[in-house]
Amino acid sequence: MDREDTRSLPEAAREEKRKQVIRLRRRGATYLEIADQTGLSKTSVFNICKRVEAQGPSGTRERRR
């Protein structure tokens, strides 16, 4: 599966993608399984999960660059 470049998606779609990652992780899916299902890279999935673990639910929101 080709990986999706989420930078071209609207902010709301990116946040929903991050929430999807967290839902799948809570159901016991591995980082690789989540990456395959969402089209994100395994590293992106890992980073999203770690950010939510550290920051709580606010970790799914867009960060300022």
C-alpha positions as CSV (number, residue, x, y, z in Angstrom):
1,M,0.0,0.0,0.0
2,D,1.3,3.5,-0.8
3,R,1.8,5.8,2.1
4,E,-0.4,8.9,2.3
5,D,1.1,12.3,2.6
6,T,-1.3,13.8,5.1
7,R,0.1,17.3,4.7
8,S,-2.2,17.8,1.7
9,L,-5.3,17.0,3.8
10,P,-7.4,19.6,5.7
11,E,-6.6,20.0,9.4
12,A,-9.8,18.2,10.5
13,A,-9.0,15.2,8.3
14,R,-5.5,15.0,9.8
15,E,-6.9,15.1,13.3
16,E,-9.4,12.4,12.4
17,K,-6.6,10.2,11.1
18,R,-4.7,10.6,14.4
19,K,-7.9,9.7,16.3
20,Q,-8.3,6.6,14.1
21,V,-4.7,5.6,15.0
22,I,-5.5,5.8,18.7
23,R,-8.7,3.9,18.4
24,L,-6.9,1.0,16.6
25,R,-4.1,1.0,19.1
26,R,-6.5,0.8,22.0
27,R,-8.1,-2.2,20.3
28,G,-4.7,-3.9,20.4
29,A,-3.5,-3.4,16.8
30,T,0.2,-3.3,16.3
31,Y,2.0,-0.2,14.8
32,L,2.5,-2.1,11.5
33,E,-1.2,-3.1,11.3
34,I,-2.3,0.4,12.0
35,A,0.1,1.8,9.4
36,D,-1.2,-0.7,6.8
37,Q,-4.9,0.2,7.6
38,T,-4.4,4.0,7.7
39,G,-1.8,4.5,5.0
40,L,0.5,6.2,7.4
41,S,4.1,5.2,8.0
42,K,5.0,3.0,11.0
43,T,7.1,5.8,12.4
44,S,4.1,8.3,12.1
45,V,1.9,5.8,13.9
46,F,4.5,5.3,16.7
47,N,4.9,9.1,17.1
48,I,1.2,9.7,17.3
49,C,0.8,7.0,20.0
50,K,3.7,8.3,22.0
51,R,2.5,11.9,21.8
52,V,-1.0,10.9,23.0
53,E,0.6,8.8,25.8
54,A,2.6,11.9,27.0
55,Q,0.0,14.6,26.4
56,G,-3.3,12.8,26.7
57,P,-6.2,13.4,24.4
58,S,-4.8,16.8,23.4
59,G,-2.0,14.9,21.6
60,T,-4.3,14.4,18.6
61,R,-4.6,18.1,17.9
62,E,-2.5,19.9,15.4
63,R,0.8,21.2,16.7
64,R,2.2,24.6,15.8
65,R,5.4,24.5,13.7
